[in-house]
């Protein structure tokens, strides 16, 4: 297999969450600005309350945005060359590989939001145990990814059948591949 498909998790999974967080932070900041005269009229701690109403929602929203962006930038999945691979990490990378011949099952999970925004989770189960499974979180078009992996599996099975067929013909004692000591036909 020569084609490799590489993809990252999608931010679609976090679209609704980030929108709600932005609206809440915006409402708090807007209300602080609208009622700033009332807040600042408080005796000694009015300025502190006003600044906290501006700073805390801004920081919370920033952290809410940075988490998913960091996750998307540090995860990379690839399918091709006879394997499914997961690479995780920003500075140091950790890779997990399952060869196509070792794949036992492919599971797809899409909740209501995933069906609506076309994202979901794909879990590639290997025959090696649960610690070797690859879990692709929040990827765009999970059914398309599953069908790509299944097409790689089917083309791998076809290649294996052709190899077995060719190796079976070569080992029947045709003489040019295996000399006398290995295949001696007695009369």
C-alpha positions as a LaTeX table, in Angstrom:
\begin{tabular}{lrrr}
\hline
Residue & $x$ (\AA) & $y$ (\AA) & $z$ (\AA) \\
\hline
Unk1 & 0.00 & 0.00 & 0.00 \\
Unk2 & 1.46 & 3.26 & $-1.01$ \\
Unk3 & $-1.19$ & 5.78 & $-0.01$ \\
Unk4 & $-1.19$ & 7.23 & 3.48 \\
Unk5 & $-4.10$ & 9.15 & 4.95 \\
Unk6 & $-3.12$ & 11.41 & 7.86 \\
Unk7 & $-5.63$ & 13.36 & 9.93 \\
Unk8 & $-6.04$ & 15.15 & 13.25 \\
Unk9 & $-8.95$ & 15.35 & 15.66 \\
Unk10 & $-11.60$ & 17.88 & 14.71 \\
Unk11 & $-12.56$ & 21.00 & 16.63 \\
Unk12 & $-16.18$ & 20.32 & 15.59 \\
Unk13 & $-16.57$ & 18.27 & 18.74 \\
Unk14 & $-15.90$ & 21.34 & 20.83 \\
Unk15 & $-17.91$ & 23.84 & 18.77 \\
Unk16 & $-21.02$ & 23.82 & 20.95 \\
Unk17 & $-19.02$ & 23.78 & 24.18 \\
Unk18 & $-16.84$ & 26.70 & 23.08 \\
Unk19 & $-19.85$ & 28.66 & 21.85 \\
Unk20 & $-21.63$ & 28.30 & 25.19 \\
Unk21 & $-18.46$ & 29.18 & 27.12 \\
Unk22 & $-17.96$ & 32.27 & 24.93 \\
Unk23 & $-21.54$ & 33.38 & 25.44 \\
Unk24 & $-21.31$ & 33.00 & 29.22 \\
Unk25 & $-17.98$ & 34.84 & 29.38 \\
Unk26 & $-19.34$ & 37.56 & 27.09 \\
Unk27 & $-22.46$ & 38.00 & 29.21 \\
Unk28 & $-20.44$ & 38.35 & 32.41 \\
Unk29 & $-18.03$ & 40.84 & 30.84 \\
Unk30 & $-20.85$ & 42.80 & 29.17 \\
Unk31 & $-22.81$ & 43.00 & 32.42 \\
Unk32 & $-19.69$ & 44.19 & 34.26 \\
Unk33 & $-19.19$ & 46.92 & 31.67 \\
Unk34 & $-22.86$ & 47.94 & 31.66 \\
Unk35 & $-23.06$ & 48.11 & 35.44 \\
Unk36 & $-19.56$ & 49.48 & 35.95 \\
Unk37 & $-20.80$ & 52.68 & 37.55 \\
Unk38 & $-22.70$ & 50.70 & 40.18 \\
Unk39 & $-19.78$ & 48.33 & 40.75 \\
Unk40 & $-17.20$ & 51.11 & 40.98 \\
Unk41 & $-19.40$ & 53.05 & 43.43 \\
Unk42 & $-18.85$ & 50.31 & 46.01 \\
Unk43 & $-16.54$ & 51.73 & 48.66 \\
Unk44 & $-13.14$ & 50.09 & 48.83 \\
Unk45 & $-13.50$ & 46.92 & 46.81 \\
Unk46 & $-15.47$ & 48.22 & 43.79 \\
Unk47 & $-12.44$ & 48.37 & 41.49 \\
Unk48 & $-11.33$ & 44.89 & 42.56 \\
Unk49 & $-14.79$ & 43.42 & 41.86 \\
Unk50 & $-14.91$ & 45.17 & 38.48 \\
Unk51 & $-11.46$ & 43.84 & 37.49 \\
Unk52 & $-12.32$ & 40.34 & 38.68 \\
Unk53 & $-15.53$ & 40.39 & 36.63 \\
Unk54 & $-13.42$ & 41.22 & 33.59 \\
Unk55 & $-10.40$ & 38.99 & 34.20 \\
Unk56 & $-11.86$ & 35.72 & 35.54 \\
Unk57 & $-14.27$ & 35.02 & 32.62 \\
Unk58 & $-11.58$ & 35.99 & 30.12 \\
Unk59 & $-9.06$ & 33.58 & 31.65 \\
Unk60 & $-11.67$ & 30.81 & 31.95 \\
Unk61 & $-12.66$ & 31.21 & 28.31 \\
Unk62 & $-9.03$ & 31.26 & 27.20 \\
Unk63 & $-8.34$ & 28.03 & 29.10 \\
Unk64 & $-11.51$ & 26.52 & 27.66 \\
Unk65 & $-10.25$ & 27.28 & 24.14 \\
Unk66 & $-6.61$ & 26.27 & 24.69 \\
Unk67 & $-7.44$ & 22.76 & 25.94 \\
Unk68 & $-9.11$ & 21.51 & 22.73 \\
Unk69 & $-6.62$ & 23.35 & 20.51 \\
Unk70 & $-3.72$ & 21.71 & 22.35 \\
Unk71 & $-5.39$ & 18.30 & 22.02 \\
Unk72 & $-5.93$ & 18.76 & 18.29 \\
Unk73 & $-2.36$ & 19.94 & 17.69 \\
Unk74 & $-0.73$ & 17.10 & 19.67 \\
Unk75 & $-2.64$ & 14.13 & 18.20 \\
Unk76 & $-2.02$ & 12.77 & 14.71 \\
Unk77 & $-3.52$ & 9.64 & 13.21 \\
Unk78 & $-2.51$ & 7.95 & 9.97 \\
Unk79 & $-3.78$ & 5.01 & 7.97 \\
Unk80 & $-1.73$ & 3.42 & 5.21 \\
Unk81 & 1.35 & 1.38 & 4.34 \\
Unk82 & $-0.25$ & $-1.63$ & 6.00 \\
Unk83 & $-0.72$ & 0.01 & 9.40 \\
Unk84 & $-2.83$ & 2.33 & 11.54 \\
Unk85 & $-0.74$ & 4.72 & 13.62 \\
Unk86 & $-1.40$ & 7.15 & 16.47 \\
Unk87 & 1.20 & 9.79 & 17.39 \\
Unk88 & 0.72 & 11.85 & 20.55 \\
Unk89 & 2.82 & 14.65 & 21.97 \\
Unk90 & 3.95 & 18.21 & 21.47 \\
Unk91 & 7.66 & 18.09 & 22.32 \\
Unk92 & 8.24 & 14.38 & 22.74 \\
Unk93 & 6.22 & 11.97 & 20.61 \\
Unk94 & 4.74 & 8.61 & 21.55 \\
Unk95 & 3.58 & 6.41 & 18.69 \\
Unk96 & 1.34 & 3.37 & 18.71 \\
Unk97 & 1.10 & 1.16 & 15.61 \\
Unk98 & $-1.31$ & $-1.62$ & 14.68 \\
Unk99 & $-0.59$ & $-3.48$ & 11.49 \\
Unk100 & $-3.57$ & $-4.07$ & 9.21 \\
Unk101 & $-3.24$ & $-7.84$ & 9.62 \\
Unk102 & $-3.59$ & $-7.45$ & 13.42 \\
Unk103 & $-6.85$ & $-5.47$ & 13.37 \\
Unk104 & $-9.64$ & $-7.43$ & 14.99 \\
Unk105 & $-12.48$ & $-4.91$ & 14.96 \\
Unk106 & $-13.28$ & $-1.25$ & 14.28 \\
Unk107 & $-15.82$ & 0.55 & 16.48 \\
Unk108 & $-17.39$ & 3.93 & 15.78 \\
Unk109 & $-19.23$ & 6.05 & 18.35 \\
Unk110 & $-21.25$ & 9.12 & 17.39 \\
Unk111 & $-23.55$ & 10.84 & 19.84 \\
Unk112 & $-26.30$ & 13.28 & 18.90 \\
Unk113 & $-23.86$ & 16.20 & 18.62 \\
Unk114 & $-21.50$ & 14.02 & 16.60 \\
Unk115 & $-24.23$ & 13.13 & 14.13 \\
Unk116 & $-25.22$ & 16.78 & 13.90 \\
Unk117 & $-21.69$ & 18.17 & 13.39 \\
Unk118 & $-20.25$ & 15.03 & 11.65 \\
Unk119 & $-17.59$ & 14.01 & 14.17 \\
Unk120 & $-17.09$ & 10.99 & 16.38 \\
Unk121 & $-14.72$ & 8.50 & 17.92 \\
Unk122 & $-13.11$ & 5.54 & 16.15 \\
Unk123 & $-11.56$ & 2.69 & 18.12 \\
Unk124 & $-9.31$ & 0.23 & 16.31 \\
Unk125 & $-9.11$ & $-3.02$ & 18.27 \\
Unk126 & $-6.11$ & $-5.24$ & 17.80 \\
Unk127 & $-5.73$ & $-8.91$ & 18.57 \\
Unk128 & $-2.82$ & $-8.02$ & 20.86 \\
Unk129 & $-4.82$ & $-6.77$ & 23.85 \\
Unk130 & $-6.59$ & $-3.63$ & 24.99 \\
Unk131 & $-3.36$ & $-1.75$ & 25.75 \\
Unk132 & $-2.46$ & $-1.86$ & 22.06 \\
Unk133 & $-5.81$ & $-0.48$ & 20.81 \\
Unk134 & $-5.90$ & 2.90 & 19.09 \\
Unk135 & $-8.63$ & 5.31 & 20.16 \\
Unk136 & $-9.15$ & 8.19 & 17.74 \\
Unk137 & $-11.13$ & 10.85 & 19.62 \\
Unk138 & $-13.19$ & 13.57 & 17.98 \\
Unk139 & $-12.28$ & 12.88 & 14.37 \\
Unk140 & $-14.24$ & 14.32 & 11.46 \\
Unk141 & $-16.20$ & 11.80 & 9.38 \\
Unk142 & $-15.62$ & 8.68 & 11.52 \\
Unk143 & $-17.65$ & 6.45 & 9.20 \\
Unk144 & $-15.43$ & 7.49 & 6.29 \\
Unk145 & $-12.33$ & 6.66 & 8.33 \\
Unk146 & $-13.79$ & 3.26 & 9.22 \\
Unk147 & $-14.52$ & 2.53 & 5.55 \\
Unk148 & $-10.98$ & 3.59 & 4.56 \\
Unk149 & $-9.47$ & 1.23 & 7.15 \\
Unk150 & $-11.79$ & $-1.56$ & 5.99 \\
Unk151 & $-10.78$ & $-0.98$ & 2.37 \\
Unk152 & $-7.11$ & $-1.20$ & 3.40 \\
Unk153 & $-7.91$ & $-4.45$ & 5.25 \\
Unk154 & $-9.68$ & $-5.95$ & 2.23 \\
Unk155 & $-6.90$ & $-4.93$ & $-0.17$ \\
Unk156 & $-4.35$ & $-6.37$ & 2.28 \\
Unk157 & $-6.25$ & $-9.69$ & 2.31 \\
Unk158 & $-6.27$ & $-9.74$ & $-1.50$ \\
Unk159 & $-2.51$ & $-9.09$ & $-1.56$ \\
Unk160 & $-1.94$ & $-11.87$ & 0.98 \\
Unk161 & $-4.00$ & $-14.33$ & $-1.10$ \\
Unk162 & $-1.96$ & $-13.45$ & $-4.19$ \\
Unk163 & 1.29 & $-13.89$ & $-2.26$ \\
Unk164 & 0.13 & $-17.24$ & $-0.90$ \\
Unk165 & $-0.92$ & $-18.31$ & $-4.38$ \\
Unk166 & 2.45 & $-17.29$ & $-5.87$ \\
Unk167 & 4.47 & $-18.83$ & $-3.05$ \\
Unk168 & 2.46 & $-22.05$ & $-3.33$ \\
Unk169 & 3.32 & $-22.36$ & $-7.02$ \\
Unk170 & 6.99 & $-21.67$ & $-6.41$ \\
Unk171 & 7.35 & $-24.31$ & $-3.71$ \\
Unk172 & 5.99 & $-27.21$ & $-5.74$ \\
Unk173 & 9.40 & $-28.25$ & $-6.97$ \\
Unk174 & 9.78 & $-26.34$ & $-10.20$ \\
Unk175 & 13.51 & $-26.60$ & $-9.86$ \\
Unk176 & 14.54 & $-23.08$ & $-10.69$ \\
Unk177 & 13.71 & $-21.66$ & $-7.25$ \\
Unk178 & 14.66 & $-24.55$ & $-4.99$ \\
Unk179 & 17.57 & $-26.80$ & $-5.97$ \\
Unk180 & 17.92 & $-30.53$ & $-5.55$ \\
Unk181 & 18.38 & $-31.03$ & $-1.76$ \\
Unk182 & 15.05 & $-29.36$ & $-0.90$ \\
Unk183 & 12.74 & $-30.81$ & $-3.56$ \\
Unk184 & 13.76 & $-34.19$ & $-4.76$ \\
Unk185 & 11.11 & $-36.05$ & $-6.74$ \\
Unk186 & 11.64 & $-39.79$ & $-6.48$ \\
Unk187 & 10.52 & $-42.00$ & $-9.33$ \\
\hline
\end{tabular}
